[in-house]
Amino acid sequence: MKNPLLQVKNIKKAFKKRGAPELLVLDQVNFNIYEGEIVALLGKSGSGKSTLLRIIAGLTPPSDGEVLFRNSRISQPVAGLTMVFQNFALLPWLTVLENVELGLEAQGVDREERRKRSLKAIDIVGLDGFESAYPKELSGGMAQRVGFARALVVDPELLLMDEPFSALDVLTAENLRSDLINIWDSSATQIKSVLLVTHNIEEATIMADRIFVFATDPGYVSSEIKVDIKHPRDYQDPQIRGLIDHIYTLMTRPAGIKIPAKAAKVKLISLTYRLPKVEISEVIGFIEKLADDYHAKADLPTLAEELHLEIDSLFPLTDSLEILRFGMVSEGDIELTEQGKVFAAANILQRKQIFAAHLMSYVPLARHIRQTLDRTADHSVQEKNFLAELQGDLSEDAAEEVLATVIDWGRYAELFAYDYNTGILSLENPQ
């Protein structure tokens, strides 16, 4: 076994907020990266992937564990390792050439040398003729090419990429992925390895030689997949389709959920569980789509492709259906439960009644809010009281998202009312 270029050893990252428990984001993250490979770190948003990448880049310290680059511990940004960010972050008052030169200028490289190297990097990424253009003149894809050139110009051995295509339209992203693979295959740079963070399953399968599937709460590598398929790869290749289906299966298996013996696939959630950020209209539309167009059961990769949904849009929907017991996910498929089929066939009033019953039975936070309102003398409570409870286990932003979701669901079910201007939850017609 050859020596690894990068070693990630027992990385843990926790954030401590005054007056709140420690928020564990990463725990026991371990993997190696070797020369000559593209590795994809694939997971849902909020799983800690970007935090891990910043630790690897030396931009954020871990709470425990270490990262070694060529057997030297990383505690700050180091030569030989550079990063491409999701946002282009170009300085608007500088030209393309000047933006690319920035890193070399910071290193003290003389003007003639940095111009020579910058022009070469611009040529490699296909931006010849735009050296004197300003960022406002560039499309999104061209701006990200400048980001790539700025990373390449410092001659990194390991290139870190944090969802570099996610801000681009589908066609531009596809073109840029292909060009990056061509650059990699051409050996036109000093890059020995690439670590790509992504939430796009298709992107990972098209680009990577190895895929680390990242689990959540806290983040860790749950599976490793080797991709022995030559570039260029075709989305319609049966091997690629089979790999995508396998990854969906891995990513939809329950993890960290309490499972009763007689209901091995049922999700049981706590009061402060981070509910998926899904509006009630999306939940209803998804159930109707499954019932009407897929006869109540669908293959997730097929569903994602036909509905043009990435995992950060699809998985919150499937999670919602599982939490509410309207759907079950198994081996890469989703199927409506009997209750889900009844809901799909019901009229508007019946749907509200069914949804209310499921909220009270399966979503502890919704039940807690309703029971609290029932107990108070005037049947009203400030939302900040529930936010304070949630922030004991969740970050401020996460707590606000969870409460917004349960308020949306609860209002639809007519469990309680909400006044946006005053932030008051109440019972309009208490019984």
ChimeraX attribute file (.defattr): number of C-alpha atoms within 10 A of each C-alpha:
attribute: neighborCount
match mode: 1-to-1
recipient: residues
	/A:1	4
	/A:2	6
	/A:3	12
	/A:4	15
	/A:5	18
	/A:6	22
	/A:7	21
	/A:8	20
	/A:9	16
	/A:10	17
	/A:11	22
	/A:12	22
	/A:13	23
	/A:14	15
	/A:15	13
	/A:16	11
	/A:17	13
	/A:18	7
	/A:19	8
	/A:20	12
	/A:21	13
	/A:22	15
	/A:23	17
	/A:24	16
	/A:25	20
	/A:26	27
	/A:27	21
	/A:28	17
	/A:29	20
	/A:30	16
	/A:31	16
	/A:32	14
	/A:33	20
	/A:34	18
	/A:35	16
	/A:36	14
	/A:37	15
	/A:38	22
	/A:39	25
	/A:40	28
	/A:41	25
	/A:42	27
	/A:43	25
	/A:44	22
	/A:45	14
	/A:46	15
	/A:47	20
	/A:48	22
	/A:49	27
	/A:50	19
	/A:51	20
	/A:52	26
	/A:53	20
	/A:54	17
	/A:55	23
	/A:56	29
	/A:57	23
	/A:58	19
	/A:59	15
	/A:60	16
	/A:61	21
	/A:62	21
	/A:63	15
	/A:64	14
	/A:65	16
	/A:66	21
	/A:67	25
	/A:68	17
	/A:69	20
	/A:70	13
	/A:71	12
	/A:72	12
	/A:73	16
	/A:74	19
	/A:75	17
	/A:76	13
	/A:77	16
	/A:78	14
	/A:79	13
	/A:80	16
	/A:81	21
	/A:82	22
	/A:83	25
	/A:84	22
	/A:85	18
	/A:86	18
	/A:87	16
	/A:88	19
	/A:89	14
	/A:90	20
	/A:91	13
	/A:92	12
	/A:93	11
	/A:94	16
	/A:95	19
	/A:96	30
	/A:97	23
	/A:98	21
	/A:99	22
	/A:100	29
	/A:101	26
	/A:102	19
	/A:103	17
	/A:104	19
	/A:105	15
	/A:106	8
	/A:107	11
	/A:108	10
	/A:109	14
	/A:110	10
	/A:111	11
	/A:112	9
	/A:113	12
	/A:114	23
	/A:115	19
	/A:116	12
	/A:117	19
	/A:118	27
	/A:119	19
	/A:120	17
	/A:121	28
	/A:122	24
	/A:123	15
	/A:124	20
	/A:125	21
	/A:126	15
	/A:127	18
	/A:128	13
	/A:129	9
	/A:130	18
	/A:131	18
	/A:132	12
	/A:133	14
	/A:134	19
	/A:135	22
	/A:136	12
	/A:137	13
	/A:138	15
	/A:139	12
	/A:140	19
	/A:141	19
	/A:142	20
	/A:143	21
	/A:144	26
	/A:145	26
	/A:146	28
	/A:147	24
	/A:148	24
	/A:149	28
	/A:150	27
	/A:151	22
	/A:152	26
	/A:153	25
	/A:154	23
	/A:155	18
	/A:156	21
	/A:157	19
	/A:158	25
	/A:159	23
	/A:160	24
	/A:161	23
	/A:162	21
	/A:163	20
	/A:164	24
	/A:165	23
	/A:166	14
	/A:167	15
	/A:168	16
	/A:169	11
	/A:170	10
	/A:171	10
	/A:172	16
	/A:173	19
	/A:174	14
	/A:175	11
	/A:176	19
	/A:177	17
	/A:178	17
	/A:179	16
	/A:180	17
	/A:181	16
	/A:182	15
	/A:183	15
	/A:184	19
	/A:185	13
	/A:186	9
	/A:187	10
	/A:188	12
	/A:189	16
	/A:190	16
	/A:191	19
	/A:192	18
	/A:193	22
	/A:194	25
	/A:195	21
	/A:196	26
	/A:197	24
	/A:198	23
	/A:199	23
	/A:200	19
	/A:201	22
	/A:202	18
	/A:203	19
	/A:204	23
	/A:205	26
	/A:206	21
	/A:207	23
	/A:208	24
	/A:209	20
	/A:210	20
	/A:211	25
	/A:212	21
	/A:213	22
	/A:214	23
	/A:215	23
	/A:216	20
	/A:217	16
	/A:218	20
	/A:219	25
	/A:220	25
	/A:221	20
	/A:222	14
	/A:223	14
	/A:224	14
	/A:225	17
	/A:226	13
	/A:227	18
	/A:228	10
	/A:229	15
	/A:230	10
	/A:231	14
	/A:232	11
	/A:233	14
	/A:234	14
	/A:235	13
	/A:236	9
	/A:237	10
	/A:238	10
	/A:239	16
	/A:240	18
	/A:241	17
	/A:242	13
	/A:243	18
	/A:244	22
	/A:245	19
	/A:246	15
	/A:247	22
	/A:248	21
	/A:249	18
	/A:250	17
	/A:251	22
	/A:252	18
	/A:253	12
	/A:254	16
	/A:255	13
	/A:256	10
	/A:257	12
	/A:258	14
	/A:259	14
	/A:260	11
	/A:261	8
	/A:262	7
	/A:263	8
	/A:264	10
	/A:265	17
	/A:266	20
	/A:267	20
	/A:268	16
	/A:269	16
	/A:270	13
	/A:271	15
	/A:272	18
	/A:273	16
	/A:274	18
	/A:275	23
	/A:276	19
	/A:277	18
	/A:278	20
	/A:279	16
	/A:280	19
	/A:281	11
	/A:282	12
	/A:283	18
	/A:284	15
	/A:285	12
	/A:286	17
	/A:287	22
	/A:288	19
	/A:289	15
	/A:290	21
	/A:291	21
	/A:292	12
	/A:293	10
	/A:294	13
	/A:295	13
	/A:296	20
	/A:297	18
	/A:298	19
	/A:299	18
	/A:300	25
	/A:301	25
	/A:302	14
	/A:303	17
	/A:304	16
	/A:305	11
	/A:306	9
	/A:307	11
	/A:308	10
	/A:309	15
	/A:310	16
	/A:311	20
	/A:312	15
	/A:313	16
	/A:314	17
	/A:315	19
	/A:316	17
	/A:317	22
	/A:318	24
	/A:319	20
	/A:320	20
	/A:321	23
	/A:322	23
	/A:323	21
	/A:324	22
	/A:325	20
	/A:326	23
	/A:327	25
	/A:328	21
	/A:329	23
	/A:330	16
	/A:331	16
	/A:332	20
	/A:333	19
	/A:334	21
	/A:335	24
	/A:336	24
	/A:337	17
	/A:338	13
	/A:339	16
	/A:340	25
	/A:341	19
	/A:342	16
	/A:343	23
	/A:344	23
	/A:345	14
	/A:346	14
	/A:347	10
	/A:348	10
	/A:349	9
	/A:350	13
	/A:351	18
	/A:352	20
	/A:353	17
	/A:354	16
	/A:355	22
	/A:356	20
	/A:357	16
	/A:358	19
	/A:359	22
	/A:360	20
	/A:361	13
	/A:362	18
	/A:363	21
	/A:364	17
	/A:365	23
	/A:366	24
	/A:367	21
	/A:368	14
	/A:369	22
	/A:370	20
	/A:371	14
	/A:372	15
	/A:373	20
	/A:374	17
	/A:375	10
	/A:376	11
	/A:377	7
	/A:378	11
	/A:379	18
	/A:380	21
	/A:381	18
	/A:382	14
	/A:383	21
	/A:384	14
	/A:385	10
	/A:386	18
	/A:387	18
	/A:388	14
	/A:389	13
	/A:390	22
	/A:391	19
	/A:392	17
	/A:393	18
	/A:394	21
	/A:395	17
	/A:396	14
	/A:397	9
	/A:398	18
	/A:399	23
	/A:400	18
	/A:401	18
	/A:402	22
	/A:403	22
	/A:404	17
	/A:405	19
	/A:406	23
	/A:407	23
	/A:408	19
	/A:409	23
	/A:410	24
	/A:411	16
	/A:412	18
	/A:413	22
	/A:414	16
	/A:415	27
	/A:416	24
	/A:417	19
	/A:418	20
	/A:419	11
	/A:420	9
	/A:421	6
	/A:422	9
	/A:423	12
	/A:424	15
	/A:425	23
	/A:426	24
	/A:427	18
	/A:428	13
	/A:429	10
	/A:430	11
	/A:431	5
